[in-house]
Amino acid sequence: MTTYKELFGKAVKYLSTDPTTEAEGQVWYNSTSGTFKSVVASAAWSSGAPLITARFGVAGAGTQTAAIAAGGNPGGSPSNSNITEEYNGSGWSSSSGTLNTSRKELSGFGTQTAAVGSGGYISPANTASTENYNGTSWTASGNLPTATRTMGAAGTQTAGIGFGGYTVSSAGTDNAQIYDGSSWTAITVLPSARNAPAGSGTQTAALAIGGANPAVINNTEEWNGSSWTAGGNLGTARYQLGAAGTQTASLAFGGYTTVVTGATESYDGTTWAASPISMATARRLIGNAGTQSAALAFGGLTPSITAVTEEYNFSASVITAAAWAAGGNLGTARYAGAPSSSGTQTASFYAGGGIPANTTATEEYNGSSWTAGGSLATARRSVTGAGTLTAGLAISGIGPGDIRTTATEEYNGTAWTGGGSLATARSSLGGAGLQTAALAFGGYTGTANTNATEEYNGSAWTTGGTMNTARRALGGAGTQTAGLAVSGFTTTRVGNTEEYNGSAWTAGGNVNTARSGAASAGLQTDAIFFGGYTGTQSASTEQYNGTIWVTDANMGTGRYDIGGSGDASSGLAMGGYAGGLSSATEEYTGETSTFNYKTITTS
């Protein structure tokens, strides 16, 4: 009899706890539970960070960890967009490269650094325009033979293929053509004309999937480099769907039947198999990228325009998306208080603020509820905080008589006592660091924004390096020698990020959405930025890796003049203004990945 070791190359292990590094298919005996277990691959869609700009009819290209979204229709005026966004596997960031021609329902293929956007619709007509992307900018290339929108496409920037789509008839076209990086050449037409099919594969081994003619169809046709032949039919006939993968390993998802659908099917080169796992958000005219086992779906119509991004994975890991969840409410709703910027999700304070009058109240959070702490000596709002629950700071702000104060107070977890005074009284400033090594920067003096930075050593403030951009209502995070100043307000909201090295500020990556009154948490190289005001209260969250900001999970309640503490994987948001004073607390948990453990039974 063949043994398990002979088949798999490893023996069955005897363990008291489940391992964290086992390969798919490894079997072990868990002596604690008295069961045999293994790690098994499974399929799942999980939430990804949303697009910066919600839109439909967007072109997609690349992989799940390096994708682009270009063009599309965001609604409103102008109705078509030239925006390009890039996805790094965690979130979307703005690209400096914009399409030369704004349009919707264009087709994309290639990679994040070598993509093609072709065809589309520019009111009142379709376009034949084709552009190439190099990871930084778009350049005009050879036009399609026929102006077309919603064309199926696949391949690379120098070896692409496009087929079907809408030309002048809702029944679609049977046109097919290949692309060499600069020009298109007509090839054998599709056996059946179709509008808005999906495409996957390569220039010499492609799939044309679904579409409408004019009713929705389930046809799949395979291209071998010289001719089209019939492939397996979709289980769900549809058009305006997404696809990813190769001719022998493809995924089809979403689209429109007589309603929007989130249905997902996989192809093995012969047959489509319906997955029991559907997208959480049914939609059509979606952007798509990736492979059969690691796909990406973004934007689309639900029927409303959406920014939703979802990731499909078939793997031995279970991915739990980043998310905000409701925590215990503050006892007193308020805005612009001082949070313990270096506190944790289970041990933080929130002091002062406006209710709307200034308050001395301090509340302490234990991970589930707020309780009263020691009162500030000076009631104030637009105050910043630093430090931890048991060694905190409340710095400057607007005090009695609506006059800005230089006062600093120190907290020991029970009571506040006076500390050293700032040189410059100000409000709505940024803060970071610890009680014995803090930073205060930016803010408003009552007559102007300031770029002043001061450093605290536990007893006195001294002058530090000035910021490059004077501003107020900015976010602050990090430490005294590795600080972060984020966004804020000059005469308008700005997206600037600056990084402090203990003596000087230098430019960092800009946030994707400029805002004021937002909060930050974490370190200079690993931070989150959330809430704020963009002209309305925002629920947006962005994540920073020390170089770029990318979108992240939205908060449940959009608000500004908000408090924040914790870190980039377990943040805390409290209070603020959301059309009224808010007592809401939300807890952030970053994306996690765990093995899909299965207990082996005889049934």
N, C-alpha and C positions, 0 to 999 in steps of 0.2 A: 504494500500500500504506500502510495506517495504521501510523505509527511508535509505539514504546513511549512516547515523550514526549507524543504526541498523546493516547494512552489514559490515561496516568497523570499527566501534567502535569509530569514531571521527566525529565531525561536520565539515561541509564545513566552512573554515575560510574566513574572510574578511581582506585582506592585501593590503597595498599600494606598497609593493615590494615583489618579489619572495623570499621565505625563503631559508635558506641554510642547514637546518637540518631535512627537512620533509622526511617521509618514502615513499617508492614506493607505489603508489596508492592513497596517500593523495590528496584531491582536495581542492583548494582555489579560491577565487575570487580576482583578481588583480584589485583594484579600479583605478589604474593609466592607465592601458591599457584597462580596461573595458572588461576583458575576464576571463573565468574560465580556470584554469590550473591544471596540475598534473605532477608528476614525473613518467616516464615510463621506464621500463627496455628495453634495446636494445642490439644487438650483434655487436661487432666490433673487428677487429684485429688492434693493434697499435704496433709501433716500440718499441722494448726493446733494451737495450745496447748490442752491438755485443760480440760474443765470443772473448777471447783474441787471440786464434789461430783458424783461419778458417779451417774447415775440414768437411768431409762427412763420412757417415757410423759410426756415433758416437752413443754410448749408452746413453740413458737418463733415469732418475728416479726422483721421488719426486713430488713436487708441484710447482705452479707458483712462490711462494715466497721462496722456499727452494728446489732447484733442483741441479742435477749434470749432467755433460757431460763428458764422459770418452772414451778414445781411439779415433778411427777414422783415416781417411787419410787426412793429410794436404797438400799432394802433395810434390813434391821435394824428397829429400833423407834425412833420411829414409822415405819411403812412408807411413809407419804406425806409430801411436803415442801411447804412454802410458799416455798422459797428462790427468789429472782430473781437471775440473773447477767446481766451485760452484756458484749458482745464488741465490741472496737474495731478489729478487723482484725488485731490482734497476739495478744490474749489475753483471758481472762475476768476480770472484777472483780465483787466482791459489790455488790449494790444494797442500799440501806437499805430499799427497798420490798419487803415480803413480802406474798404473797397473804393475804387474810383467811381463805380456806378452803384448807387443805392438801389436795392431791389429786393423783392421777395420771391419765394418759390424757386430759388436757384438750386443747382445741384452741386454737391461737393464730393471730392475724393482726394486721396493722397494721404500725407502725413501732416503733423503740426508744423513742420518746418519746410514742407514742400507740398503745398496743397493747391487745388484748383477749384475755382468757383465759376460756374458756367450757366448761361441762360438765365431765366427768371422773368419777372414781370415788372415793368415800369409803366404805370398808367399813362396812356391808355392801351399799351400794347406789350406783347412779349418782346424779349431781347435775345440777341445771339451773342452778346458780349461774353468773353471769357477772360478771366484774370488768374495769374499765378501768384502764390504767396510763398515767401522765403523764410517765414518765421518772424519777419519784421515789417515787411511792406508788400503791397499788392502791385503788380504791373500788368498792363493790358497785353493780351495775347491774341491768337487767331480766333475769329468768330466761328460759332457753330454754322453748319451749312444752312440751317433753318432756325429762325427765332423760336425758342421753345421754353416753356416753363414746366415744372414738376417732372423733369426727365429723370429716369433711373440712371445711376452711374456707379462705376467701380474702377479699381486700379490705382495706379500711381501717377504722379505729375508728368512723368515722361512716357507713360504707357497706360493711358486711360481708355475707358469706353463709356459711351452714353447711348441711351435707347429710350424709345417711347416718349411720353409726355404730351403736353397740351400745345398744339400749334394754333389751329383755327377751329377745331371741333372738339366737343366734349367727349367724343369717342376716342380721342387721342390719335397718335400717329404711330406708324410702324417703322419710322426712321431709326437707323442705327449708324453710329460713327465711332471711329477710334481717334485718340489724341496722342501726339508724340512729344508734347511739351511746348509746341508752338503752333500747330495747326491740326485741324480735324479732317479726316478722310472718311467718306461714306463707305459702309460695308453692307453686306446682305441684310435686308430688312427683317424685322421681327415677323414670325408667322402670323401674329395677330396684333393689330393696332391696340394701343392702350394708353390711357392717361394715368399719370402718377403711380407708376410701379416703383417698387424698391429694387435696388441693385446691390450685389455683393460679388466678391471674387476678384479676378484679375482681368487684364485685357484679353488673355487667351483662354480663360476658364471662368466665365461670368455667369451669373444668374439674373434673370428678369423675373420679378416676383409680384404676382397680383396685379392690380390696376383696375381701371374701369373702361368699358367699351360699349355704350356709356354706362351700363349697369356694372356693378362690381363683379370681378372675375377672380377665380382661384388658380388660374394657370401659372405654371412656372416653366420657363424656357431656359435651356442651357446653351451657352456659346463656347465652342471649342477652338476658336481662332479662325475658323473658316465658315462654319454653318451653325444654325440654331436647330435644336431638337427639343422635343417635349420632355419635361421633367415631371416629378411628382406634384400633384395638386395640393395647394394649401387646404387645411381643414376648414378655415374660415376665409371665405372670399372677402376681399377688401382692397382699398386703394389708399393713397396718402399715408402709407405705413413706413416704418423704418426697418433696416436690416443691417446685419454685421456678419463678417466671417468670410469663408471661402466657398467655392462651388460644392465641395463635399462636406462642409461643416459650417452651416449658416444658421442664423437666428433671424426670425421675422417677428415684429412686435408693433402693437398699436395700429392705428389707421381708422378707416371709416367703412362700416358695412351699410346699414341704414341709420346707425348711431355710431358715436365714437366707441372704440374698443381698446382694451389693454391686453387683449389676447396675445399670447406668446407661443411660437412654434419653432422647433428645431429641425434642421434638414441634414441627412447623412449622405447626400449625393443621389438618393433614390426616392426617399419618402419623407414627408413632413410628419412630425409627431407633435401633438398638442401638449404643451406643458401645463401642469396644474397651477403653475405660478404665473399670474398676470401682473402687469404693471399696476402699481397702486393708483396711478392717475391715468385713466383712459384718455386718449387724445389722438389727434391726427395732424398732418403737416409738421411732423417732428424732425428735429435734427438727430443724427445717429453717427456712431463711431464704434470701433472696437472689433472684437472677435466673437465667435459663438460662445465661448466660455467666459468672456469679460467684455460685455457690451455697455454702451452708454446711450441713453435717450434723453433729449433735452428740448425744452420749449414746446410749442404746439398750441392747438386749440382744444378746449375741453367741453363745451364750445368757447368759453372765454379764453383770452390769451394768457398763457402761463409761462412762468420761469422755472417750473419744476424740472429737476434733473434726477434721473434714477440710474442706478448701476445694476447690471445683471451679472451675477457670478455663479459659475458652476465649479465648486471647489470644496475642499474638506474643511474650510473655515466658514464660520458664521459671522457675518459682518453686521454690527449694530451701528447705525448711522449716528452722527453727532446730533444732539437735540437739547433743547431747553425744556425744563419741566417746572411746574408750579411748586414753590416752596411755601413756608409759612409767611403770612402777611405781617408787615410791620404793625406795631401797635398804633402808631401815629402816621397817617399819610403825610408825605412831605417831599420836597424837592431840594436839590442843591445842597445836600449835607456832605459831611466828610466821611468817606469809607476808609476802612483799614486796607490800604492798597496792597499790602503784603500779607493780609490775612488769608484764611483758607475758607473753603466752602462750608466747613463745619465749625469755624471759629473766627468770626468777624464782628466788627462794630460798625454802626452808622450814627454819626453825631451831628447835632445841629440841623440846619436847614430851615426852609420856610414852610409854614403850615396854615395860612400864608405869612403870618408874623414870624419873626425870627424865634428860634427855640434853642434851649440849652439841652434838650432831651438827647440821651444816648441810649441806643438799644444794642443788645448783643445777640448774635445768632449762633445756635449750636448744631446746625445742620437740619433742623426741623422747625424750630420756632424762635421768635424774638422775645427777649425779656429785658426789663428796664435795667440800665447800668447807671453809673455815676453821671451827674449833670455837669456840662461845661460851665466854667465861670462866666463866660461871655456868650450870650445868645448871638448867633450869626448864621447867615446863609451864604451861598456862593463861596463856600469854604472848601479847601481840599484836605485830604487825609493821607497819611502814610503809616507804615509800621504794621504791627500785629495787634491782636485782641488784647494782649497783656502788656504791650509796649508800643503804644500808638501815638500819633500826632494829629492835632487839628490846627491847620495853618491858615492865617490871614482870613479874608472874607469880608462881608458887609456886616457890621456890628450895630450897636445902639445908635439911633439917630440916622440910620442909613449911611453911616460913615465907614469907609474901609479901614480895617485895623491891621496893625503889624503883629498882633498877639499870636503867639504859639502856645498851645497847651499840650501837656504830656499825659498819657493815660497808662495806668498800671493794671488795668483789668477791673479796677474798683472805683478809682477816683481820678479826676483831672487836676493837675497842678500846673502853675505857670512855667513856661520855658523861655528860651531866648526869643527876642523880637526880630522880625524881618526888617531889613533896611528899607524895603519898598512895600507900602500898604497896597493891597490889590485884591481883586475878587476874580472868580472864575478862572483860577490858575490851575496849572498841572502840578501833580505831586507824585513822588515815587520814593522807594527805598525804605529804610528802617528808622526807628526812633533815634538811633545814634549815628545814622549815616543816611540822611534824607536829601531829597532834591525838591525845590520849588521853582517853577519856571513859567514864564508867560503871565497872562492875566490882564486885567483892566484896572488902571489906577484911578479912574473917575473922570479922566480927561482924554486918555489915550490907551491903546493896547501897548503892552511892553514886551520886550524880548529878554528881560533880565532873568538871570538864573542865580539862585542862592543855594548854598550847601550847608547842611546842619550836622554838627558833630556830637549832638546830645546835650549841648548847653548853649551854643551860639551859632548864628548864621554868618557865613562869609560869602563874598561875591565869587560866582563861578563864570564860566564862559557864556557869552550872550548867544541866544538863538538867532538863526538866520532870518526867521520870519516872526515879527511881533504879532501876537494873537491872543485871544481869550477863548474860554469855553472849549478847551482842548483836552484830549485824553492824555493820561500819563501812566507809564508802567516801567518795570525794570528796577534797577538799583542805582545808587549814587554814581557808580563808575561805569554803568552800562544802562543808561536811561533811554526812554522812548517818549517823544512828544508827537501826538497824533492829531491831525486835522485841526478843526477849530474855526474861528471867525476873525477876519481882519476887517475889511469893509464888506466882505462877502464870505461865504463859507469856502474854505480851502482844503485841499486834500493832502497837503504836505505832511510827510513824516520826517522827523529829525532824530538822530541817534547821538547820545552823549557818552564820551569816553572817560569822564572824570575831569576834563578840562575844556573840551571844545565840542560843539555840535556840528554834525555833518548830515548831508541829505541822505535819507533812506527812500524806500519805495513809497509812492503815493497810494493812498487808499482808493478804492474804486468808486466809492460814493462819499463825497465831501459832506461833512456835517458838523454841527456844533452841539455842545451839551451831551456828548456821548461818553461812554466809560470804556476803560481799558483794564486788562488784567494780564499778568504773566511777565515774561522776560523780554529783553531786547531782541532775542533771536527766536522767541516762541511766545507770541502774544495773541490775544483776541481783542476786538474793538466792536462795541455793540450799542444799539440804541442811537439816540441823538435826534437832531432836527435838520431836515433838508428843505424846509418849506412846509413840511408837515412832520408829525412825529414818526420816527422810523423804528422798525423792528429788525433791521439788517444787522448781521454779524459778519465780521471779516477776520481772517486768520493770517498772521504774519510769521514768516520763517527767517527773518533777518534780511530778506531781499525783496520779496514781493508780498502784497496782500491779495488774498483770494476770498471769494464768498464762502460763507458757512451757513449753518442752520439758523433760520430766523427765530427771534424771540416770539413768545406768545402775545406779548403786549408791546406795541410800539410806544416809545416814550423818550423824553429828553430831560436834561438836568438830573441825570440818573447817577446812582452810586454803583461802583463795581469793585470787586476784590476776587481773590483766588488766583488761579493760574490758567494756562491755555487749555488744559484738559478737564478742569473742574472749576468753572467760574461761578460768580454770584452777582446778580443784578438786583438792586433794591430801590424802591421809591421812584421819584421823578414826576413828570407831568405828562398826562395822557388824555388831554381834553379836560382834565381836572387833576387834582392831586392824587397820586397813586400810592397805595400801600403794598403793591404787588412785589413779591420776591420770586425770582426765577433762578433755577440752578442749571448750569451748563455741564454736559458730559460730552467729551470728545468721542470721535469714532473709535470703536473697539473691534477686535477680531479674535475669535476663540475657535478652537477645534470643534467640529461637529461630532461629539462622542455618541456612539450607539452601543446599547447593550445587546449582546448576541443571545438569542433565544432559539429554542427548537421549534417554535410555532411559526 
